[in-house]
Structure formats: structure tokens, C-alpha cells
Amino acid sequence: MGRRPDHAAPEPAWDAEALRTPHAQPDKADRVEDMFDAIAPTYERVNTLASFGRDAVWRRRAVAAADVRPGDVVLDICCGTGDMLRTFATHAPQASRLIGVDFAAQMLARGNFNGHAVPIDVIRADALQLPLADASADVITCAFGVRNFHDLQAGLNEMARVARPGAHVVILEFVTPANALLRWAHTFYSRTILRGVAALVSRDRSGAYDYLPRSIQTFDTAESMLRRLSTAGFADTTVRTMNLGGVAIYRGTRTPLPDREGSGESRAAANQESQQLPGKDR
């Protein structure tokens, strides 16, 4: 996660040349980290305004799709300021523990992780190198984050590594609509309305809201994502689209598929193993 050298006048994280092929940039991880650190102060406000409040609905649907059971350990990757974790914290039935991972320090610093009924542990770490034991999470989620992975397949493989057998993975992500008219409308919205709201509210100079529509346009299709999840070791993979085809919820189950209840002893032992975490970085 090494950052690029600081400059007296910081350059944008994303310029026109890098935006031609954003997912192929060798320093994509550094650019993404710089970008999120820059927009952290207004991140949630821009999301709410630009989506007309629909982002909260999408998160609630993703949490419902996770099928949390009492005693589950939930891992949210690319947790940012914690909006997905807070949704889990108020969901019934409740998990026994929530773990958030993100590598953008300023996003974590701006987050609200305290005072919830379910304990929330936050770790600053790279999604491609999760500091968790093998088979230590019952539910793994990532909201609008996999598109930012430097290596998408490696990130999905890492999710599978920390997933217990039978664990659910739920990924909430933007997708380009298949319908040509809806695709045009989605592109128009991303390039005009979203960028306009972001410019007004965040005064962003990192290029984050130029990267967003371009990163969606050049990202994997829904069919490709399903294949990647299967390759990583998830079965029963499905996709549900929302927002006129512009937002997708991907879901899968870690193979093999034993009874998720398991024995009380085995679940307790696995919970204890997952508690071996590094110190919190907020």
C-alpha cells in the first residue's frame, strides 16, 4: 500500500491518461487510496445526495441478502466510513461481531463505529491481504469496493480464504445496464448529475468523480463477475439488479456446503480464532 511521493501541489489521483484504462494502472491501489483519502470528509453526503437517498435502500437489501444468523461473524471489506457496518448493526437477527477492513486511513478516521449494540472492530488493511485467519467469517460483504481492487480475482480469492464453509458472500456494486437506452441514461447520470453534485459538495480535485463513471464503464459485466465468484470457490452464485439495471447484488455460498449451524463447540472455537486481529487503526 505504499503511497506515491507527496508534492507541494498534489497531483490528481486520476488524470485523463490514467482514466483511459483505470483498471490496468500498475499503481491503481495507490491512486484509489489517495482518492478516498481526499473525498473522505464529504463521502457519505455526496452518496446520499447523488443517489437521492437510494444508497441506503441498496445497503439494506444487501444486508438482507446476507442471511445473517445469531452468532455470525460479519466481515465488511472496503468498509470506508462504516455505512454498511452500521446497517448490519441495526439489522435483525444480529451478528455477534462486525469487522470492517479498509486501507484508506481518512475514510476510517471519518467513520462512526462506536456506540452500537454489536461490537465493531475496524482494521486498516489491504483487501488483497486480509489480516484474518482462514475460515474465520460467516458473512463477507463488500459495498462498491471490488471495482477498486488492484487485482479483482485475487481479492475474490482472499474473500474465499477467510470464509467458513457455507459462509455467504454478498457484493454490492455498480454495473453497466444491458439495455441500450438505460445504459445511455446511466452514463448521462454518472457524467453529469453525479459529477455536478460532487463538484458542488466535495470540491474534489482528486479526479474521484471522473474515475467513478469510467471505472464502471470498463469493469466486468455481471456474467463475468459470477464466473469469477465461482472460480474463487463460491457456489449458488446469483445476481440481482436494481436502479434500472445500474446496481447489482451478487451473492454466493462458500463451498463445501455443510449445515451452517454447525456444533456450538466448533463455532465458538472459530469465533475465538477470528479474534486474533491486529490493533485498530481509526
Backbone bond lengths (Angstrom), bond angles and torsions (degrees), N, CA, C in turn:
res aa  C-N    CA-C-N  psi(-1)  N-CA   C-N-CA  omega(-1)  CA-C   N-CA-C  phi
1 M - - - 1.454 - - 1.522 110.79 -
2 G 1.325 117.80 25.09 1.437 119.58 -178.83 1.511 111.77 -60.35
3 R 1.314 117.63 135.05 1.442 122.59 -177.35 1.517 109.85 -89.82
4 R 1.320 115.17 155.04 1.441 119.22 175.58 1.511 110.02 -70.89
5 P 1.344 119.59 156.01 1.457 121.57 -178.07 1.518 111.47 -57.92
6 D 1.338 115.65 142.50 1.458 120.78 176.47 1.523 109.21 -73.36
7 H 1.317 116.51 150.93 1.445 122.76 177.86 1.522 108.86 -125.21
8 A 1.313 116.20 160.21 1.458 120.11 177.91 1.522 109.60 -59.55
9 A 1.343 116.33 -41.71 1.456 121.73 175.26 1.529 106.89 -120.37
10 P 1.321 118.48 95.69 1.463 121.78 -173.76 1.526 112.61 -54.14
11 E 1.325 115.38 135.80 1.448 120.66 176.77 1.527 108.98 -78.94
12 P 1.342 117.02 155.88 1.464 118.82 175.97 1.522 110.54 -59.69
13 A 1.312 116.21 146.45 1.467 119.49 176.29 1.523 110.38 -64.80
14 W 1.340 115.96 -31.26 1.466 120.76 -178.26 1.519 109.47 -129.23
15 D 1.334 115.59 121.93 1.455 121.39 175.09 1.526 108.87 -112.97
16 A 1.321 116.44 177.29 1.464 120.56 -174.47 1.525 112.15 -59.77
17 E 1.318 117.12 -38.80 1.458 120.23 -178.30 1.528 110.90 -66.26
18 A 1.347 117.23 -46.37 1.468 120.78 -179.52 1.519 111.66 -65.60
19 L 1.334 116.32 -31.34 1.462 119.85 -177.32 1.528 113.02 -73.69
20 R 1.311 117.32 -11.65 1.463 118.79 176.30 1.522 110.32 -63.89
21 T 1.324 116.89 -40.96 1.474 122.41 179.16 1.529 108.72 -138.26
22 P 1.328 118.01 71.51 1.471 119.71 -173.01 1.513 114.62 -61.36
23 H 1.332 117.62 -34.37 1.463 119.94 -176.54 1.524 112.78 -80.65
24 A 1.321 116.70 -9.09 1.464 120.55 -179.69 1.518 112.96 -100.17
25 Q 1.338 117.37 0.61 1.458 119.63 -177.76 1.531 110.43 -69.77
26 P 1.340 117.95 128.46 1.469 119.57 -178.59 1.527 112.92 -64.46
27 D 1.335 117.17 -24.28 1.464 120.96 178.85 1.536 110.83 -107.88
28 K 1.330 116.09 30.95 1.468 120.36 -178.09 1.523 111.60 -55.77
29 A 1.331 117.89 -43.20 1.467 120.62 -177.82 1.522 111.23 -59.52
30 D 1.339 117.12 -42.48 1.460 120.61 178.93 1.525 111.03 -64.58
31 R 1.321 115.87 -41.93 1.464 120.14 179.91 1.528 111.16 -63.51
32 V 1.326 116.13 -43.04 1.465 120.67 179.83 1.529 110.57 -64.46
33 E 1.322 116.35 -42.55 1.463 119.72 178.93 1.524 111.03 -62.09
34 D 1.330 117.02 -46.77 1.469 120.98 178.28 1.524 110.73 -59.43
35 M 1.324 115.97 -42.93 1.457 121.87 -178.06 1.528 111.54 -60.95
36 F 1.335 116.73 -48.61 1.465 119.40 -177.59 1.526 111.83 -70.40
37 D 1.307 117.76 -34.58 1.461 119.09 174.80 1.520 110.43 -61.68
38 A 1.329 117.21 -35.43 1.460 121.50 -177.89 1.527 112.44 -71.98
39 I 1.328 117.71 -38.38 1.473 120.34 -174.64 1.523 113.05 -96.11
40 A 1.328 117.55 0.32 1.468 120.97 -175.26 1.531 114.24 -52.53
41 P 1.347 119.81 -42.80 1.467 118.98 -175.61 1.526 114.39 -60.18
42 T 1.318 118.57 -29.08 1.466 121.04 -176.50 1.526 112.55 -118.97
43 Y 1.319 117.22 11.13 1.464 121.50 -172.83 1.528 112.56 -56.04
44 E 1.311 118.17 -54.05 1.464 120.57 -176.06 1.526 111.22 -68.15
45 R 1.327 117.48 -36.54 1.464 120.55 -179.47 1.526 110.82 -64.52
46 V 1.330 116.75 -44.08 1.465 120.58 178.40 1.524 110.18 -62.84
47 N 1.329 117.61 -43.51 1.466 120.69 179.83 1.524 111.51 -58.33
48 T 1.313 116.40 -44.94 1.462 121.12 -177.69 1.525 111.27 -66.17
49 L 1.326 116.21 -46.36 1.465 120.19 -178.57 1.525 111.58 -68.26
50 A 1.326 116.64 -45.11 1.463 120.39 -175.41 1.522 112.62 -69.16
51 S 1.330 117.54 -29.17 1.467 120.59 179.72 1.522 111.98 -97.35
52 F 1.331 116.57 3.82 1.467 121.80 -177.91 1.526 110.70 57.62
53 G 1.331 115.76 34.72 1.459 121.83 177.90 1.518 114.84 81.69
54 R 1.335 117.76 0.13 1.459 120.50 -177.41 1.518 112.62 -71.64
55 D 1.329 117.54 -21.26 1.468 119.90 -178.46 1.522 111.49 -58.96
56 A 1.345 117.11 -34.35 1.470 120.50 177.78 1.524 111.15 -66.43
57 V 1.328 116.48 -37.35 1.468 121.40 178.18 1.529 109.81 -65.25
58 W 1.328 116.31 -43.54 1.474 119.96 179.81 1.513 111.02 -61.63
59 R 1.330 116.82 -41.47 1.469 119.85 179.83 1.525 110.89 -65.24
60 R 1.323 117.18 -42.31 1.470 119.51 179.69 1.524 110.79 -62.20
61 R 1.308 117.71 -38.64 1.465 120.79 178.71 1.524 111.00 -67.77
62 A 1.319 116.44 -37.72 1.473 119.80 177.73 1.523 110.53 -65.74
63 V 1.320 117.02 -41.80 1.457 120.93 178.86 1.533 110.14 -64.25
64 A 1.316 117.09 -41.28 1.463 120.14 177.46 1.529 110.61 -61.80
65 A 1.334 116.85 -37.79 1.463 120.99 -179.71 1.524 112.28 -68.20
66 A 1.335 116.79 -20.80 1.461 120.81 -178.75 1.524 112.67 -70.79
67 D 1.332 117.40 -19.29 1.466 122.10 176.77 1.529 111.41 53.38
68 V 1.335 115.39 54.57 1.466 120.81 -179.28 1.520 110.28 -67.03
69 R 1.339 115.44 139.87 1.456 121.25 175.58 1.515 109.71 -118.85
70 P 1.330 117.29 152.52 1.465 119.63 179.34 1.524 110.72 -53.51
71 G 1.322 116.86 133.24 1.451 121.50 -179.58 1.515 114.34 94.73
72 D 1.335 117.57 -8.64 1.455 120.86 -179.06 1.536 112.03 -68.03
73 V 1.316 114.67 147.77 1.459 122.18 169.11 1.530 106.73 -101.73
74 V 1.336 116.24 122.50 1.461 122.07 -177.60 1.523 109.23 -107.68
75 L 1.320 116.19 128.88 1.462 122.90 176.65 1.519 108.71 -112.50
76 D 1.334 116.56 121.92 1.461 121.40 176.56 1.521 108.59 -110.28
77 I 1.313 116.47 114.81 1.463 122.84 -177.58 1.525 109.45 -92.71
78 C 1.326 116.22 142.94 1.468 122.10 -173.12 1.525 109.07 59.52
79 C 1.324 115.45 49.10 1.469 121.23 -172.26 1.518 113.40 -70.44
80 G 1.341 118.14 -20.24 1.456 120.64 177.63 1.503 113.53 58.03
81 T 1.327 116.10 -127.87 1.461 121.66 -178.90 1.522 112.66 -85.20
82 G 1.332 117.65 0.32 1.462 120.32 170.76 1.513 116.57 98.26
83 D 1.333 118.62 13.68 1.466 118.54 -177.12 1.523 112.79 -63.26
84 M 1.332 117.41 -35.97 1.474 120.47 178.10 1.531 110.37 -71.41
85 L 1.317 117.23 -41.44 1.460 121.01 178.67 1.527 111.30 -62.08
86 R 1.313 117.00 -40.42 1.472 120.21 179.00 1.530 110.49 -66.31
87 T 1.326 116.88 -33.24 1.465 119.55 176.52 1.527 110.49 -65.82
88 F 1.328 116.59 -41.96 1.464 120.28 175.73 1.530 110.79 -62.91
89 A 1.321 117.38 -38.32 1.469 121.46 -175.93 1.524 112.32 -63.57
90 T 1.325 117.47 -26.03 1.465 120.93 -179.19 1.523 112.35 -103.66
91 H 1.314 116.64 5.08 1.463 121.30 -177.86 1.527 110.58 -87.63
92 A 1.317 116.62 145.31 1.464 122.01 174.71 1.526 108.73 -117.60
93 P 1.355 118.00 136.34 1.469 126.20 -2.56 1.523 111.93 -70.69
94 Q 1.328 114.82 156.80 1.451 120.24 -175.73 1.527 111.89 -91.10
95 A 1.325 114.17 144.88 1.458 120.27 172.04 1.524 108.78 -72.21
96 S 1.333 116.30 164.71 1.466 119.40 176.43 1.523 111.05 -85.27
97 R 1.331 115.83 -22.41 1.456 119.54 -176.00 1.518 110.24 -158.14
98 L 1.328 116.12 141.28 1.458 122.67 177.25 1.515 108.81 -119.98
99 I 1.330 116.17 132.18 1.460 122.04 179.40 1.519 108.22 -123.78
100 G 1.324 116.89 128.26 1.455 121.62 177.39 1.514 111.01 -115.15
101 V 1.323 116.70 138.17 1.467 122.39 179.07 1.519 109.19 -127.61
102 D 1.325 116.10 133.11 1.464 121.36 174.46 1.519 107.69 -156.73
103 F 1.347 117.32 151.39 1.458 118.66 179.67 1.532 113.26 -103.55
104 A 1.332 117.66 -2.02 1.459 121.41 178.81 1.528 109.35 -91.81
105 A 1.318 116.50 107.24 1.466 121.87 -173.44 1.528 112.53 -60.40
106 Q 1.317 116.97 -39.45 1.462 119.43 -177.49 1.525 112.28 -71.19
107 M 1.309 117.77 -30.46 1.466 119.84 174.92 1.522 110.08 -64.30
108 L 1.323 116.75 -45.47 1.462 120.17 178.38 1.529 110.98 -64.68
109 A 1.333 116.69 -38.92 1.465 120.71 -178.73 1.524 111.39 -64.00
110 R 1.328 117.22 -30.22 1.464 121.65 -178.92 1.521 112.49 -88.70
111 G 1.314 117.55 -3.35 1.455 121.32 -174.73 1.517 113.89 -78.08
112 N 1.316 114.20 161.32 1.463 122.24 176.39 1.524 107.46 -115.62
113 F 1.338 115.75 100.74 1.460 120.77 -174.02 1.529 113.34 -118.33
114 N 1.310 117.10 2.72 1.468 120.09 -174.10 1.522 111.92 -108.62
115 G 1.339 115.51 160.04 1.451 121.57 173.17 1.514 115.20 77.30
116 H 1.324 117.24 23.55 1.463 120.42 -179.91 1.528 110.45 -104.85
117 A 1.330 115.63 156.80 1.466 119.94 -176.89 1.518 111.31 -65.30
118 V 1.325 116.94 -30.90 1.461 121.39 179.41 1.533 108.13 -103.20
119 P 1.328 118.40 130.36 1.473 120.24 179.33 1.529 111.53 -59.64
120 I 1.333 116.35 136.05 1.459 122.20 177.75 1.520 108.99 -118.12
121 D 1.320 116.42 120.88 1.455 122.63 173.85 1.518 108.40 -104.15
122 V 1.330 116.47 133.60 1.457 121.15 -177.94 1.524 108.93 -119.86
123 I 1.322 115.58 132.39 1.459 121.74 -178.06 1.523 108.92 -126.89
124 R 1.315 116.45 132.11 1.460 119.30 171.76 1.526 107.96 -87.24
125 A 1.327 115.77 112.55 1.456 120.55 -176.33 1.516 109.37 -161.84
126 D 1.330 115.66 163.60 1.453 123.34 178.52 1.523 109.62 -83.74
127 A 1.324 116.83 135.12 1.466 121.12 179.74 1.518 112.69 -62.99
128 L 1.327 117.54 -20.69 1.457 120.96 179.65 1.521 112.50 -87.45
129 Q 1.349 116.23 -5.92 1.466 121.40 178.17 1.527 108.25 -141.77
130 L 1.306 116.38 69.33 1.459 121.35 -175.54 1.526 110.77 -69.28
131 P 1.332 117.68 131.17 1.468 121.05 -179.35 1.523 112.04 -84.41
132 L 1.308 116.97 49.39 1.460 123.30 178.70 1.516 109.31 -125.38
133 A 1.320 114.66 153.53 1.456 120.61 179.04 1.526 110.82 -70.23
134 D 1.314 115.66 158.62 1.463 120.56 173.54 1.530 109.27 -57.77
135 A 1.329 115.65 143.50 1.469 122.04 173.68 1.527 111.92 51.17
136 S 1.337 116.66 53.98 1.465 120.35 -175.85 1.529 113.99 -117.99
137 A 1.342 119.00 -1.63 1.464 121.05 -178.59 1.521 110.48 -127.11
138 D 1.339 115.54 142.74 1.460 121.55 179.10 1.521 112.14 -91.67
139 V 1.324 115.70 -28.38 1.465 121.97 179.34 1.523 107.52 -136.55
140 I 1.321 116.61 132.68 1.460 121.45 178.18 1.518 108.04 -126.96
141 T 1.331 116.12 126.46 1.452 120.21 -179.37 1.525 110.19 -128.08
142 C 1.310 114.68 158.96 1.461 121.66 174.20 1.522 106.89 -153.38
143 A 1.326 116.86 117.22 1.459 121.82 -177.53 1.528 110.04 -106.43
144 F 1.312 115.48 113.02 1.462 122.96 177.40 1.527 111.70 55.49
145 G 1.343 115.11 39.80 1.451 119.53 -177.42 1.514 115.16 -123.15
146 V 1.342 118.25 -31.97 1.465 118.75 -174.62 1.522 111.68 -64.29
147 R 1.310 116.90 -26.97 1.470 121.22 177.73 1.532 111.44 -62.83
148 N 1.331 115.62 -20.97 1.463 120.31 -178.00 1.521 113.42 -96.24
149 F 1.347 117.31 -2.52 1.460 119.73 178.80 1.531 109.95 -62.37
150 H 1.313 115.49 140.04 1.467 119.67 174.64 1.523 110.53 -65.62
151 D 1.334 116.80 -35.82 1.467 122.92 178.26 1.527 106.79 -134.15
152 L 1.324 116.06 102.62 1.464 120.67 -173.53 1.516 112.51 -60.40
153 Q 1.331 117.94 -49.10 1.460 119.61 -177.37 1.517 111.52 -64.40
154 A 1.339 116.88 -38.64 1.465 119.71 178.25 1.524 110.51 -63.15
155 G 1.325 117.47 -37.17 1.460 120.50 178.24 1.512 112.49 -66.54
156 L 1.330 117.03 -40.68 1.467 120.62 177.60 1.520 110.56 -67.92
157 N 1.331 116.55 -37.81 1.469 120.05 177.08 1.525 110.64 -62.74
158 E 1.333 116.74 -36.68 1.462 120.78 179.36 1.532 110.87 -68.42
159 M 1.318 116.63 -36.81 1.463 119.73 173.64 1.526 110.33 -58.92
160 A 1.327 115.83 -44.83 1.460 120.23 -179.48 1.527 110.98 -63.99
161 R 1.322 116.54 -35.53 1.478 119.60 -179.15 1.517 111.60 -61.25
162 V 1.327 117.71 -42.55 1.468 120.27 -175.46 1.527 112.32 -88.91
163 A 1.325 117.82 -3.66 1.461 121.03 -179.61 1.522 111.16 -83.01
164 R 1.321 116.35 132.64 1.449 120.32 173.41 1.523 109.63 -70.78
165 P 1.322 118.91 154.21 1.466 120.43 174.65 1.526 110.32 -54.35
166 G 1.322 116.36 128.43 1.459 120.99 -177.82 1.511 113.79 88.43
167 A 1.340 118.20 -3.65 1.472 121.25 179.47 1.525 110.33 -65.71
168 H 1.333 115.08 151.34 1.458 120.33 178.12 1.525 109.96 -99.65
169 V 1.324 116.04 138.08 1.459 121.91 171.13 1.517 107.19 -112.12
170 V 1.328 116.15 134.54 1.462 121.83 178.65 1.527 107.62 -133.29
171 I 1.308 115.37 122.37 1.459 121.60 -178.44 1.521 108.70 -120.02
172 L 1.322 115.51 123.50 1.461 122.69 176.70 1.525 106.82 -104.15
173 E 1.327 117.17 123.60 1.463 118.80 -174.26 1.527 111.44 -154.32
174 F 1.323 115.32 152.79 1.458 119.97 172.64 1.526 109.69 -71.67
175 V 1.329 115.31 150.99 1.462 120.87 178.68 1.524 107.62 -146.70
176 T 1.307 116.94 149.55 1.459 121.13 176.87 1.523 109.43 -77.80
177 P 1.339 118.63 123.13 1.472 120.20 -179.46 1.526 112.00 -58.36
178 A 1.312 115.82 145.18 1.466 120.60 179.90 1.522 111.58 -74.48
179 N 1.329 117.61 -35.66 1.456 122.54 -179.65 1.528 110.28 -69.15
180 A 1.323 116.86 131.80 1.469 121.16 -174.64 1.523 112.31 -61.48
181 L 1.341 117.98 -42.55 1.460 120.83 -179.22 1.527 110.64 -66.63
182 L 1.344 115.72 -43.83 1.464 119.50 178.30 1.523 110.69 -66.32
183 R 1.321 116.66 -34.41 1.465 120.59 178.05 1.530 110.41 -63.71
184 W 1.335 116.02 -41.51 1.466 119.87 177.42 1.530 110.60 -63.24
185 A 1.332 116.29 -45.38 1.455 120.19 -179.32 1.527 111.20 -63.56
186 H 1.323 116.29 -39.92 1.462 120.85 179.42 1.524 110.51 -64.27
187 T 1.321 116.85 -42.91 1.463 120.82 179.25 1.524 110.71 -65.56
188 F 1.332 116.83 -41.96 1.466 120.93 178.35 1.528 110.59 -60.98
189 Y 1.332 115.63 -45.58 1.468 119.76 179.00 1.530 111.03 -60.20
190 S 1.334 117.07 -47.08 1.465 121.12 -176.12 1.517 111.91 -64.42
191 R 1.326 115.72 -39.64 1.464 119.48 -173.96 1.521 114.08 -86.19
192 T 1.338 117.06 -17.90 1.464 118.72 -176.91 1.527 112.35 -117.16
193 I 1.329 116.61 -63.28 1.470 119.59 -175.95 1.518 111.34 -65.23
194 L 1.332 116.79 -51.11 1.461 120.11 -178.55 1.522 111.26 -61.07
195 R 1.323 116.86 -47.47 1.457 120.09 -179.20 1.518 111.27 -64.81
196 G 1.338 116.47 -35.56 1.462 119.71 178.71 1.515 112.30 -66.28
197 V 1.343 116.06 -46.05 1.464 120.04 177.89 1.519 110.57 -62.40
198 A 1.329 116.37 -44.57 1.462 120.54 -179.00 1.515 111.72 -62.69
199 A 1.339 117.19 -40.95 1.461 120.50 179.93 1.521 110.86 -64.59
200 L 1.332 116.11 -38.27 1.456 120.46 -178.64 1.523 112.13 -70.99
201 V 1.330 116.37 -42.20 1.469 120.71 -173.74 1.522 112.66 -87.24
202 S 1.328 116.75 -47.06 1.465 119.64 -171.74 1.520 114.35 -94.61
203 R 1.324 117.24 -21.62 1.473 121.49 -174.87 1.533 109.68 52.52
204 D 1.311 114.72 40.22 1.466 121.03 -174.82 1.520 112.21 -66.37
205 R 1.335 115.47 135.71 1.462 121.90 175.77 1.530 111.37 -119.19
206 S 1.331 116.29 6.06 1.465 119.73 -176.87 1.524 112.94 -84.59
207 G 1.328 116.60 -14.25 1.463 120.60 -174.48 1.512 112.99 86.50
208 A 1.339 117.17 12.03 1.466 121.02 -175.52 1.523 112.44 -58.98
209 Y 1.324 116.75 -40.62 1.454 119.59 -174.84 1.526 112.39 -91.69
210 D 1.333 116.48 3.66 1.461 121.86 162.17 1.531 108.31 -91.35
211 Y 1.329 115.38 -36.80 1.473 120.82 178.12 1.519 111.46 -65.06
212 L 1.326 118.14 -39.56 1.468 121.02 -173.62 1.532 112.41 -55.24
213 P 1.342 119.86 -58.94 1.472 117.51 -178.69 1.522 113.25 -64.10
214 R 1.329 116.62 -35.05 1.456 119.07 -179.75 1.524 111.21 -69.50
215 S 1.319 117.33 -38.07 1.464 120.36 179.87 1.521 111.52 -68.59
216 I 1.328 117.46 -29.41 1.465 121.06 175.73 1.531 110.12 -72.50
217 Q 1.328 115.21 -45.42 1.457 120.90 -177.15 1.517 112.29 -61.47
218 T 1.327 117.51 -32.87 1.468 121.78 -175.62 1.526 113.09 -103.14
219 F 1.345 117.04 9.84 1.459 120.94 -177.77 1.519 110.86 -88.60
220 D 1.329 115.91 170.36 1.464 122.89 179.67 1.528 111.62 -58.24
221 T 1.313 115.75 147.90 1.453 121.00 172.04 1.530 109.24 -74.19
222 A 1.321 116.06 168.09 1.465 119.99 177.95 1.527 110.93 -60.54
223 E 1.319 116.86 -40.16 1.462 120.45 -179.89 1.529 110.90 -63.58
224 S 1.314 116.59 -40.74 1.460 120.74 178.36 1.519 111.36 -65.09
225 M 1.333 117.06 -39.71 1.458 120.65 178.94 1.522 110.75 -62.69
226 L 1.321 116.94 -41.25 1.462 120.00 178.73 1.524 111.02 -62.64
227 R 1.329 116.72 -40.32 1.465 119.89 177.88 1.523 110.72 -64.73
228 R 1.310 116.68 -40.87 1.470 120.13 179.57 1.533 111.14 -63.91
229 L 1.316 117.27 -40.04 1.461 120.28 178.44 1.526 110.68 -63.53
230 S 1.319 116.78 -40.74 1.462 120.28 177.24 1.520 110.78 -63.98
231 T 1.323 116.91 -42.01 1.464 121.20 178.49 1.523 110.93 -61.34
232 A 1.337 116.82 -36.33 1.466 120.87 -179.14 1.521 112.31 -70.70
233 G 1.334 117.64 -21.27 1.462 120.17 179.03 1.513 114.31 117.56
234 F 1.344 116.78 21.88 1.463 120.77 177.58 1.524 109.33 -106.80
235 A 1.330 115.46 136.01 1.459 121.68 -179.50 1.525 110.10 -107.75
236 D 1.336 115.92 173.11 1.472 121.96 177.69 1.521 111.29 51.74
237 T 1.313 117.75 41.88 1.459 121.49 -176.58 1.527 110.80 -75.12
238 T 1.324 115.48 137.60 1.463 121.67 -179.78 1.529 108.78 -138.76
239 V 1.327 115.95 161.81 1.456 121.38 173.73 1.520 108.42 -136.00
240 R 1.312 115.84 137.06 1.458 122.59 175.93 1.519 107.48 -125.34
241 T 1.325 117.31 126.21 1.460 120.11 -179.33 1.524 110.96 -100.34
242 M 1.319 114.68 150.60 1.459 122.51 179.97 1.524 107.77 -137.87
243 N 1.331 115.81 178.06 1.459 121.15 174.53 1.531 111.16 53.93
244 L 1.342 115.44 49.06 1.464 122.47 178.78 1.527 111.93 58.83
245 G 1.311 115.63 35.34 1.458 120.85 176.14 1.509 115.02 87.41
246 G 1.321 118.44 6.07 1.462 120.73 -175.98 1.512 115.32 -95.88
247 V 1.334 117.60 -9.02 1.463 122.34 179.62 1.525 107.96 -131.95
248 A 1.320 116.82 137.13 1.466 120.92 -177.16 1.519 111.26 -126.21
249 I 1.333 115.74 144.31 1.460 122.30 169.27 1.528 107.10 -112.89
250 Y 1.330 115.84 114.62 1.460 122.03 175.72 1.526 108.14 -97.54
251 R 1.328 115.10 140.46 1.461 119.19 -179.08 1.524 109.32 -139.33
252 G 1.319 115.93 142.90 1.453 120.86 176.28 1.512 110.21 -154.22
253 T 1.323 116.43 169.18 1.464 122.86 -179.43 1.519 108.61 -125.84
254 R 1.338 115.14 132.49 1.465 119.72 -177.81 1.517 109.86 -68.99
255 T 1.323 116.42 129.80 1.461 120.97 176.99 1.528 109.20 -85.28
256 P 1.348 118.24 154.18 1.466 129.06 -7.05 1.517 111.03 -69.67
257 L 1.319 116.31 177.67 1.455 121.17 -170.49 1.525 113.14 -118.76
258 P 1.322 118.94 70.39 1.463 119.84 175.42 1.520 109.87 -80.02
259 D 1.325 116.17 178.51 1.461 121.49 175.53 1.519 108.49 -60.06
260 R 1.348 117.73 123.14 1.464 120.98 -177.74 1.522 111.91 -65.08
261 E 1.328 117.35 -23.39 1.458 118.27 -178.54 1.521 110.66 -62.56
262 G 1.353 116.60 -45.57 1.456 120.60 -178.12 1.516 110.99 59.57
263 S 1.306 115.84 -178.01 1.461 118.87 176.59 1.500 109.42 -85.63
264 G 1.330 116.68 153.44 1.451 120.25 177.74 1.510 111.99 -59.30
265 E 1.341 116.62 -36.61 1.456 120.11 -178.12 1.521 111.36 -67.54
266 S 1.337 116.79 -43.58 1.460 118.85 -178.12 1.510 110.88 -68.13
267 R 1.343 117.70 -38.13 1.462 120.14 178.75 1.520 110.54 -65.84
268 A 1.316 117.56 -42.66 1.460 120.28 -179.62 1.518 110.95 -63.37
269 A 1.340 116.39 -40.32 1.462 119.61 179.52 1.518 111.04 -65.06
270 A 1.337 116.41 -40.85 1.464 119.68 179.86 1.514 110.81 -67.84
271 N 1.343 117.28 -37.71 1.463 120.20 177.02 1.514 110.81 -60.85
272 Q 1.327 116.79 -42.26 1.449 120.27 -179.53 1.524 110.57 -65.33
273 E 1.326 116.83 -38.10 1.459 120.05 179.18 1.519 111.00 -63.61
274 S 1.348 117.82 -39.44 1.452 120.80 -178.42 1.513 112.31 -70.33
275 Q 1.340 117.58 -11.94 1.451 119.54 -179.52 1.511 112.22 -79.79
276 Q 1.334 118.37 -5.92 1.451 121.02 179.55 1.523 108.91 -80.01
277 L 1.333 116.39 78.71 1.448 121.96 -174.81 1.522 110.04 -117.70
278 P 1.358 116.59 154.60 1.460 118.66 174.75 1.512 110.82 -70.86
279 G 1.325 117.17 172.61 1.456 121.03 -179.55 1.509 112.50 -62.85
280 K 1.316 116.84 154.19 1.457 122.40 -178.78 1.530 109.48 -73.06
281 D 1.298 115.63 144.73 1.467 121.60 176.57 1.507 107.15 -128.55
282 R 1.320 116.47 103.62 1.476 119.71 -174.87 1.510 109.68 -118.47
